[in-house]
Amino acid sequence: MNRLLLDTLADNEFHKWATRHEQYAVTNLGRVISMKRETPRVLRPWYHTDGYERVSLYWPNGKRKEYVHRLVGKAFFPGYF
């Protein structure tokens, strides 16, 4: 595990990799961490008009806007989606 990633996590926070891409990690507290650079970077979410937090992720086929709660659900609850 990347030591820099561990430094960005809180004491009661743990991560799992995003299901479709290994350049992003999702924490149990709903933070999305980009591992694309040398140092991990916590992505800043924004609120969609429906009230849910979203982040922009860059996949091989282009940019996608993902809901944070769906990323957490896919990572921590098998069979959620």
N, C-alpha and C positions, 0 to 999 in steps of 0.2 A: 504494500500500500504506500502511496505517495506521502512522505512525511509532511510536505507542505499542505496537503489536503487535511491531514489530521490537525494541523495548527489552525486551520480556518473553522473547524467544528467546535461547537460548545461542548461542555462536559456531558450533557445528557442527549447529545445529538449523534446520530450515526447515519451512514449513507449507503445507498445501493446505486448501481449503474443504471442509467436510463435503458429501457428495454431494447430499443432499436439501434442505439449508437453508443459507443464507448467513450465518446469525448465529453459526455455530460453525466454528472452524478446528481442524485436527488436525495435530500435528507428527510428524516422523519418529521422535521419541523417545517417542511415545505420550502426549503431553500434549494435552488438549482445552481450547481457549480459547474463552470466550464473548465475542462482540462485541456483545452486546445493549445494553450501557451505553456511556458516553463513554470509559471506560478499559477495556481488555481485562482479563478475569479468567480465571485458570487454574482450571479446575474440579477439585475434589478427588474422585478416584475412591474407591470402596470395593471390597472383595473380596466377591464373591458366594460362596455355599456351594460352588460348583464350583471355586473358586480363581481365577477370572478377574476382572479389574478391570472395573467398570461405572461409568457416569456417568448422571445424569438430564438429559435434554434436553427442552426444551419446544418442541414442534412446533405448527403451527396447529390440529391436531386434539386436542391435549392433551399430557400428560407421557408420555415414553417412557424406559425404562431401556435403555441401549445398552451393548454390550460394547466396550471400548476397542480391542481387537485387530481387531474387525470394522470399526470406523470408520477405523482406520489402513489396513486392507486395501482398503477401498472407495476411499479417497482416493489411495493411492499405487500400487496394482496394478490397472489397468483389467481388468475381467472377473473379478475375484477372487470376487465374489458376484453 
